[in-house]
Amino acid sequence: MSIRYAIADDHKIFRQGLKLALGDDKGIMCIGEAEDGVGLLELLATNKADVVLVDLKMPRMDGIEATKEIRILYPDLKVLILTMFDDEHFVLHLMEAGANGYLIKNADPQEIKTAIHAVSENGYYFSDMVSGILLKNVVQKNKATPIFKEATKLSEKETEVLKLICQEYTTAEIGKAVFLSPRTVEGIRANLLEKIGVRNTAGLVMYAVKNGIVS
């Protein structure tokens, strides 16, 4: 089944160009587009999507507010920020708000396709730029984002699953590696989010790096 995606950007020519650039990937399908966050939420109310590509600066409702609303209304929907802004503040703020990935608009179309597949299958996509910013942030003790729950103790199986999540294994691949069903793996992932006190896979990876679970 194709991955269904929607685009929210206030420039029509960019939306059309993006759909054209992604059109040769038969594994993804555009189900609609919007010019801002309000339009995107209206679109999602009547059309099911797996991934949304969201610009940061838009009228009425920007990408940050749209991401926060989506996390409340559609917890499983993957949000991929696609913007001209590469400022560290925006990257950290969007990841903390629940974005699953962050790309700059001059990214190669192939990277955007890769990112759509990655956030759909793994829950996140980190470009080299975002990885550098996140890693820089977690090693600064006074600026760790997000703030993790204190005294978090993970079981051996939870730690094993967390390591595989950080290695970008899919749920099915993790299940095979640790001899568990995909449903059980999803349960462990949900428990990790609750235990650690983060919203998404980005938070799990940041926790794992900060605590030396992965390097």
C-alpha positions in Angstrom: 0.0 0.0 0.0 1.3 3.5 -0.9 2.3 6.0 1.8 -0.3 8.8 1.7 1.1 12.2 2.2 -0.2 15.8 2.2 1.6 19.1 1.7 1.1 22.4 3.6 3.0 25.3 2.1 1.8 28.9 1.3 3.5 28.9 -2.1 1.4 27.1 -4.7 4.3 26.8 -7.2 6.4 25.0 -4.6 3.6 22.6 -3.8 3.1 21.7 -7.5 6.9 21.4 -8.0 7.2 19.1 -5.0 4.4 16.8 -6.1 6.0 16.6 -9.6 9.4 15.8 -8.1 8.0 13.1 -5.9 5.6 11.7 -8.6 8.0 9.0 -9.9 8.0 7.2 -6.5 5.1 4.7 -6.8 5.4 3.9 -3.1 3.9 7.3 -2.1 0.8 9.2 -3.1 -0.3 12.8 -2.5 -3.8 13.0 -1.1 -4.1 16.8 -0.9 -2.5 20.1 -0.3 -3.1 23.2 1.9 -1.7 26.7 2.0 -1.4 26.9 5.8 -1.9 24.9 9.0 -5.6 25.7 9.2 -6.2 24.3 5.7 -4.1 21.3 6.5 -6.2 20.4 9.6 -9.4 20.9 7.5 -7.9 18.5 4.9 -7.0 15.9 7.5 -10.5 16.0 8.9 -11.8 14.3 5.7 -8.7 12.7 4.2 -6.5 10.1 5.8 -2.7 10.7 5.5 0.3 8.8 6.8 2.8 11.7 6.5 2.4 15.5 6.2 5.1 17.8 4.7 4.8 21.1 6.6 6.4 24.5 5.9 7.5 26.4 9.0 6.3 29.9 8.1 2.7 30.1 6.9 -0.2 32.5 7.4 -3.0 31.8 10.0 -1.3 28.8 11.5 2.4 28.2 11.1 4.3 24.9 11.1 5.0 24.9 14.8 1.4 25.3 15.8 0.2 22.9 13.2 2.6 20.3 14.5 1.4 20.7 18.1 -2.3 20.4 16.9 -1.5 17.3 14.8 0.2 15.6 17.8 -3.0 16.1 19.8 -5.5 15.2 17.1 -3.6 12.6 15.1 -0.9 11.1 17.4 0.2 8.5 14.8 0.5 10.9 11.9 4.1 11.6 10.9 5.2 15.3 10.5 8.1 16.1 8.2 9.1 19.8 8.4 10.2 21.1 5.0 11.4 24.7 5.2 14.1 27.3 4.2 15.1 27.8 7.9 18.1 25.9 9.2 18.3 27.7 12.5 19.2 25.5 15.4 16.4 27.0 17.5 13.7 26.0 15.0 15.1 22.5 14.7 15.1 21.9 18.4 11.7 23.5 19.0 10.1 21.5 16.2 11.6 18.2 17.4 10.4 19.0 20.9 6.9 19.8 19.6 6.7 16.4 18.0 8.0 16.6 14.5 9.4 13.3 13.1 11.9 14.9 10.7 13.3 18.3 9.5 14.5 19.0 6.0 15.7 22.1 4.2 13.8 23.0 1.0 16.9 22.7 -1.1 17.2 19.0 -0.3 17.5 16.7 -3.2 14.1 15.1 -4.2 15.6 11.7 -3.5 16.3 12.7 0.1 12.7 13.9 0.5 11.5 10.5 -0.8 13.8 8.7 1.6 12.6 10.9 4.5 8.9 10.1 3.7 9.6 6.4 3.7 11.8 6.6 6.8 9.3 8.5 9.0 6.5 6.2 7.9 8.5 3.0 8.6 10.7 4.0 11.5 9.0 7.1 13.0 11.8 9.5 12.3 14.3 10.8 9.8 17.4 12.7 10.8 19.4 14.5 8.1 23.1 15.1 8.8 22.3 18.7 9.8 19.6 17.7 12.3 21.7 14.8 13.7 24.5 17.3 14.4 22.2 19.8 16.1 20.6 17.1 18.3 23.9 15.6 19.3 25.4 19.0 20.1 22.3 19.7 22.2 22.3 16.6 24.3 25.9 16.9 25.3 25.3 20.3 26.8 24.1 19.4 30.3 22.3 22.5 31.0 20.3 22.5 27.8 19.2 19.0 27.3 15.9 18.8 25.3 13.5 17.3 26.0 13.6 17.0 29.8 13.5 13.4 30.7 11.7 11.8 33.6 14.0 11.3 36.6 15.1 7.9 37.8 14.1 6.1 34.6 15.1 2.4 34.8 14.8 0.4 31.6 14.6 -3.4 31.5 17.1 -5.4 29.5 14.6 -6.0 26.7 13.6 -2.3 26.7 17.2 -1.3 26.3 17.7 -3.8 23.5 14.7 -2.5 21.6 15.8 1.1 22.2 19.2 0.4 20.7 17.6 -1.1 17.6 15.3 1.9 17.3 18.4 4.1 17.3 19.9 2.0 14.5 16.8 2.7 12.4 15.4 -0.8 12.4 11.7 -1.1 11.5 9.2 -2.6 13.9 9.2 -5.9 12.0 13.0 -6.0 11.9 13.2 -5.4 15.6 10.7 -8.1 16.2 12.8 -10.6 14.3 16.0 -9.5 16.1 14.6 -9.9 19.6 12.1 -12.7 18.9 9.0 -10.7 19.6 5.8 -10.0 17.6 5.6 -6.5 15.9 2.6 -5.8 18.2 4.8 -6.5 21.3 7.6 -4.3 19.9 5.1 -1.5 19.5 4.0 -2.0 23.1 7.6 -1.7 24.3 8.1 1.4 22.2 5.0 3.0 23.7 6.1 2.1 27.1 9.6 3.6 26.5 7.9 6.9 25.4 5.9 6.9 28.6 8.7 5.9 30.9 11.3 8.3 29.5 8.7 11.1 29.1 9.2 12.0 25.5 6.8 12.4 22.6 8.5 10.6 19.7 11.4 8.6 18.4 13.6 11.7 18.3 13.3 12.0 22.0 14.1 8.3 22.5 17.3 8.7 20.4 18.3 11.8 22.4 17.8 10.0 25.6 19.8 7.0 24.4 22.7 9.3 23.4 22.6 11.3 26.6 22.7 8.2 28.7 25.4 6.3 26.8 23.1 3.6 25.5 24.3 4.4 22.0 27.2 6.4 20.9 
